[in-house]
Amino acid sequence: MTKTLMIQGTSSGAGKTTLVTALCRIFADEGYRVAPFKSQNMSSYSYRRDDFEISRAQAIQAIAARADISAHMNPILLKPLGDYKSEVFVKGKFYKKMHADEYYKKFSLPRGLDIAKESLDHLRGRYDLVILEGAGSPAEINMQKYDIANMKMAKYCSSPVILISDIDKGGTFASIVGTLELLEGEYKRFVKGYVINKFRGDIEILRPGFMMLKKKTGRSVFGTIPLLKFDIPDEDSLHANPKQVSFTTKYIKSLDKEIENLSRVVRSSLNMKAIRGLLK
């Protein structure tokens, strides 16, 4: 039976994409046939082939997983045009231009969720492990009704969820507790633990916070990832000038080295035994 694991974040830029990339390589190295998946991604930067176009992030994650890049790994891509309008791509093909209001009210739940489920099922039928990535935060209470990238997908495949938070921005413990508190009751059970990202300093300083998180939420921290420098393109939602790349053989070779370095650090930073336990 195909296993699933989902990474969600307390905010955009928390490190979801980076963690999924690292975990794809870690589990691929352990012998799993791994595929990344993000039901809906908004990005100006994409991976293009003659027959489809998906988010660049999922293409890089597929490279990390040593998997063939597939349109099913990002079944819905939104390429922003400005004025709340986007080009909508469905399973790699241009669908239409839509205003945000039209997209959420007339597409995301009537069609988008089913499209995402179909693509996830496609991957689950071909891989041992699918690592799902959420979008933004699952606790945006004004958007939860239309959110097809977070808890609705976790519920659909009964996936354990790891919540990641960026401590470099500050307020990480409050954001973790607040995120869990704002989740609808049926969704809280999917969250199994936390990862603290972009930490610099003495980790012993964090221990009291870990204990308080355990006391307040009943869930533990799976590890703390240090603030890292690596040459893997960022998503453009939080950066004015994200790096543009061309997927040449030379670039993919250099990217693979960066992924190896990233996965090595993440592997040593997390309690992988506990994370593997979520897959049973």
VEXKEFI-877943 format. One line per field, with one value per residue (C-alpha): residue number from 1; residue in three letters; z, y negated, x. Coordinates in steps of 0.02 Angstrom, whole numbers, plus 50000, padded with zeros to 5 digits. Layout:
<pts>
resi = c(NUM; ...);
resn = c(ala; ...);
pz = c(Z; ...);
py = c(Y; ...);
px = c(X; ...);
</pts>
This chain:
<pts>
resi = c(1; 2; 3; 4; 5; 6; 7; 8; 9; 10; 11; 12; 13; 14; 15; 16; 17; 18; 19; 20; 21; 22; 23; 24; 25; 26; 27; 28; 29; 30; 31; 32; 33; 34; 35; 36; 37; 38; 39; 40; 41; 42; 43; 44; 45; 46; 47; 48; 49; 50; 51; 52; 53; 54; 55; 56; 57; 58; 59; 60; 61; 62; 63; 64; 65; 66; 67; 68; 69; 70; 71; 72; 73; 74; 75; 76; 77; 78; 79; 80; 81; 82; 83; 84; 85; 86; 87; 88; 89; 90; 91; 92; 93; 94; 95; 96; 97; 98; 99; 100; 101; 102; 103; 104; 105; 106; 107; 108; 109; 110; 111; 112; 113; 114; 115; 116; 117; 118; 119; 120; 121; 122; 123; 124; 125; 126; 127; 128; 129; 130; 131; 132; 133; 134; 135; 136; 137; 138; 139; 140; 141; 142; 143; 144; 145; 146; 147; 148; 149; 150; 151; 152; 153; 154; 155; 156; 157; 158; 159; 160; 161; 162; 163; 164; 165; 166; 167; 168; 169; 170; 171; 172; 173; 174; 175; 176; 177; 178; 179; 180; 181; 182; 183; 184; 185; 186; 187; 188; 189; 190; 191; 192; 193; 194; 195; 196; 197; 198; 199; 200; 201; 202; 203; 204; 205; 206; 207; 208; 209; 210; 211; 212; 213; 214; 215; 216; 217; 218; 219; 220; 221; 222; 223; 224; 225; 226; 227; 228; 229; 230; 231; 232; 233; 234; 235; 236; 237; 238; 239; 240; 241; 242; 243; 244; 245; 246; 247; 248; 249; 250; 251; 252; 253; 254; 255; 256; 257; 258; 259; 260; 261; 262; 263; 264; 265; 266; 267; 268; 269; 270; 271; 272; 273; 274; 275; 276; 277; 278; 279; 280);
resn = c(met; thr; lys; thr; leu; met; ile; gln; gly; thr; ser; ser; gly; ala; gly; lys; thr; thr; leu; val; thr; ala; leu; cys; arg; ile; phe; ala; asp; glu; gly; tyr; arg; val; ala; pro; phe; lys; ser; gln; asn; met; ser; ser; tyr; ser; tyr; arg; arg; asp; asp; phe; glu; ile; ser; arg; ala; gln; ala; ile; gln; ala; ile; ala; ala; arg; ala; asp; ile; ser; ala; his; met; asn; pro; ile; leu; leu; lys; pro; leu; gly; asp; tyr; lys; ser; glu; val; phe; val; lys; gly; lys; phe; tyr; lys; lys; met; his; ala; asp; glu; tyr; tyr; lys; lys; phe; ser; leu; pro; arg; gly; leu; asp; ile; ala; lys; glu; ser; leu; asp; his; leu; arg; gly; arg; tyr; asp; leu; val; ile; leu; glu; gly; ala; gly; ser; pro; ala; glu; ile; asn; met; gln; lys; tyr; asp; ile; ala; asn; met; lys; met; ala; lys; tyr; cys; ser; ser; pro; val; ile; leu; ile; ser; asp; ile; asp; lys; gly; gly; thr; phe; ala; ser; ile; val; gly; thr; leu; glu; leu; leu; glu; gly; glu; tyr; lys; arg; phe; val; lys; gly; tyr; val; ile; asn; lys; phe; arg; gly; asp; ile; glu; ile; leu; arg; pro; gly; phe; met; met; leu; lys; lys; lys; thr; gly; arg; ser; val; phe; gly; thr; ile; pro; leu; leu; lys; phe; asp; ile; pro; asp; glu; asp; ser; leu; his; ala; asn; pro; lys; gln; val; ser; phe; thr; thr; lys; tyr; ile; lys; ser; leu; asp; lys; glu; ile; glu; asn; leu; ser; arg; val; val; arg; ser; ser; leu; asn; met; lys; ala; ile; arg; gly; leu; leu; lys);
pz = c(50000; 49954; 50103; 50116; 50219; 50214; 50257; 50304; 50370; 50493; 50353; 50177; 50176; 50328; 50232; 50165; 49992; 50059; 50182; 50051; 49934; 50069; 50121; 49940; 49927; 50101; 50068; 49890; 49963; 50080; 49932; 49919; 49752; 49799; 49716; 49772; 49759; 49781; 49730; 49698; 49679; 49635; 49550; 49406; 49380; 49302; 49225; 49044; 48925; 48756; 48829; 49000; 49122; 49312; 49456; 49458; 49641; 49608; 49462; 49578; 49709; 49576; 49536; 49722; 49724; 49567; 49490; 49316; 49318; 49294; 49274; 49413; 49539; 49526; 49449; 49471; 49434; 49453; 49362; 49428; 49304; 49426; 49481; 49565; 49400; 49355; 49214; 49272; 49215; 49245; 49240; 49146; 49014; 49003; 49057; 49062; 49142; 49301; 49433; 49611; 49655; 49508; 49544; 49726; 49707; 49539; 49518; 49676; 49757; 49609; 49504; 49581; 49728; 49617; 49495; 49639; 49706; 49534; 49516; 49692; 49657; 49496; 49593; 49733; 49605; 49544; 49695; 49868; 49952; 49903; 50001; 49994; 50015; 50081; 50032; 50144; 50310; 50345; 50475; 50363; 50434; 50299; 50163; 50243; 50147; 49981; 50034; 49926; 49961; 50146; 50262; 50133; 50046; 50211; 50254; 50082; 50095; 50287; 50285; 50441; 50440; 50500; 50534; 50498; 50563; 50527; 50693; 50611; 50590; 50774; 50857; 50806; 50964; 50959; 50773; 50802; 50947; 50857; 50697; 50788; 50888; 50731; 50637; 50625; 50748; 50621; 50554; 50715; 50725; 50567; 50642; 50720; 50764; 50719; 50636; 50681; 50532; 50508; 50685; 50732; 50906; 51051; 51031; 51220; 51229; 51137; 51254; 51372; 51220; 51158; 51328; 51329; 51154; 51210; 51364; 51270; 51112; 51153; 51006; 50997; 50891; 50765; 50749; 50718; 50550; 50555; 50447; 50286; 50129; 49975; 49790; 49760; 49684; 49803; 49771; 49707; 49827; 49958; 49850; 49729; 49617; 49624; 49526; 49350; 49291; 49137; 49165; 49065; 49101; 49179; 49291; 49348; 49396; 49503; 49575; 49625; 49726; 49818; 49854; 49921; 50039; 50096; 50128; 50226; 50346; 50362; 50392; 50536; 50607; 50617; 50715; 50560; 50661; 50727; 50554; 50479; 50615; 50543; 50385; 50469);
py = c(50000; 49828; 49720; 49533; 49395; 49213; 49056; 48903; 48737; 48603; 48475; 48449; 48462; 48575; 48703; 48827; 48837; 48858; 48994; 49091; 49080; 49149; 49287; 49341; 49372; 49451; 49579; 49610; 49652; 49775; 49870; 49796; 49749; 49571; 49437; 49257; 49182; 49009; 48996; 48809; 48695; 48511; 48465; 48362; 48488; 48654; 48809; 48825; 48972; 48989; 49078; 48995; 48857; 48868; 48772; 48768; 48820; 48987; 49021; 48994; 49107; 49241; 49227; 49246; 49402; 49469; 49482; 49439; 49265; 49277; 49153; 49249; 49186; 49012; 49034; 48851; 48710; 48528; 48405; 48230; 48091; 47950; 47872; 48036; 48129; 48286; 48406; 48574; 48733; 48900; 49057; 48961; 48885; 48705; 48698; 48515; 48346; 48321; 48187; 48246; 48230; 48339; 48465; 48491; 48487; 48574; 48685; 48736; 48841; 48882; 48945; 48914; 49032; 49177; 49140; 49142; 49306; 49386; 49337; 49394; 49561; 49574; 49553; 49669; 49804; 49790; 49748; 49819; 49648; 49482; 49330; 49194; 49009; 48889; 48706; 48555; 48600; 48722; 48601; 48455; 48454; 48338; 48461; 48632; 48664; 48651; 48724; 48876; 48880; 48923; 49019; 49076; 49171; 49240; 49303; 49379; 49491; 49503; 49430; 49387; 49202; 49122; 48936; 48831; 48656; 48526; 48475; 48344; 48234; 48248; 48302; 48483; 48561; 48447; 48483; 48671; 48668; 48542; 48644; 48800; 48703; 48628; 48793; 48867; 49009; 49150; 49094; 49078; 49267; 49268; 49157; 49273; 49155; 49007; 48955; 48793; 48716; 48586; 48591; 48512; 48522; 48645; 48774; 48799; 48630; 48707; 48856; 48768; 48717; 48897; 48954; 48820; 48869; 49050; 48997; 48882; 48985; 49164; 49167; 49165; 49076; 49194; 49085; 48916; 48872; 48742; 48586; 48647; 48573; 48676; 48641; 48707; 48583; 48504; 48486; 48312; 48270; 48204; 48144; 47999; 48073; 48263; 48350; 48403; 48568; 48675; 48863; 48909; 49066; 48958; 48867; 49026; 49098; 48946; 48946; 49128; 49084; 48948; 49071; 49196; 49065; 49009; 49186; 49229; 49084; 49115; 49302; 49263; 49129; 49228; 49381; 49486; 49640; 49550; 49485; 49659; 49717; 49605; 49710; 49872);
px = c(50000; 50065; 50113; 50090; 50169; 50118; 50217; 50117; 50180; 50129; 50151; 50215; 50404; 50410; 50514; 50386; 50462; 50638; 50588; 50490; 50640; 50756; 50635; 50612; 50799; 50814; 50676; 50736; 50906; 50819; 50747; 50573; 50499; 50452; 50346; 50315; 50141; 50066; 49885; 49888; 50038; 50046; 50209; 50274; 50414; 50377; 50454; 50404; 50407; 50326; 50176; 50150; 50197; 50203; 50278; 50467; 50467; 50383; 50500; 50650; 50570; 50548; 50733; 50768; 50659; 50745; 50572; 50511; 50435; 50247; 50105; 50014; 50142; 50065; 49892; 49843; 49966; 49917; 50029; 49989; 49952; 49914; 49749; 49701; 49702; 49800; 49828; 49763; 49849; 49763; 49870; 50002; 49888; 49828; 49646; 49594; 49628; 49530; 49501; 49532; 49347; 49297; 49434; 49387; 49198; 49176; 49329; 49423; 49288; 49174; 49321; 49491; 49478; 49424; 49566; 49690; 49622; 49634; 49816; 49859; 49777; 49877; 50039; 49985; 49959; 50138; 50246; 50283; 50278; 50199; 50258; 50127; 50164; 50034; 50017; 50031; 49951; 49809; 49741; 49689; 49513; 49448; 49503; 49479; 49318; 49409; 49577; 49614; 49801; 49808; 49693; 49567; 49707; 49775; 49601; 49575; 49727; 49731; 49906; 50005; 50053; 50213; 50198; 50353; 50386; 50521; 50598; 50710; 50556; 50512; 50351; 50370; 50297; 50145; 50121; 50127; 50004; 49894; 49891; 49836; 49706; 49628; 49613; 49440; 49417; 49416; 49586; 49685; 49713; 49817; 49954; 50083; 50224; 50331; 50493; 50580; 50668; 50808; 50876; 51041; 51113; 51118; 50982; 50975; 50889; 50742; 50717; 50594; 50492; 50487; 50425; 50290; 50233; 50218; 50120; 50001; 49973; 50021; 50140; 50330; 50460; 50541; 50695; 50772; 50849; 50987; 50985; 51064; 51136; 51102; 51083; 50908; 50784; 50660; 50475; 50435; 50294; 50414; 50558; 50562; 50696; 50695; 50830; 50784; 50856; 50864; 50851; 51005; 51105; 51241; 51118; 51031; 51200; 51242; 51065; 51086; 51240; 51144; 51004; 51129; 51203; 51030; 50968; 51125; 51097; 50910; 50938; 51057; 50941; 50780; 50723; 50705; 50659; 50506; 50462; 50479; 50362; 50226; 50227; 50174);
</pts>
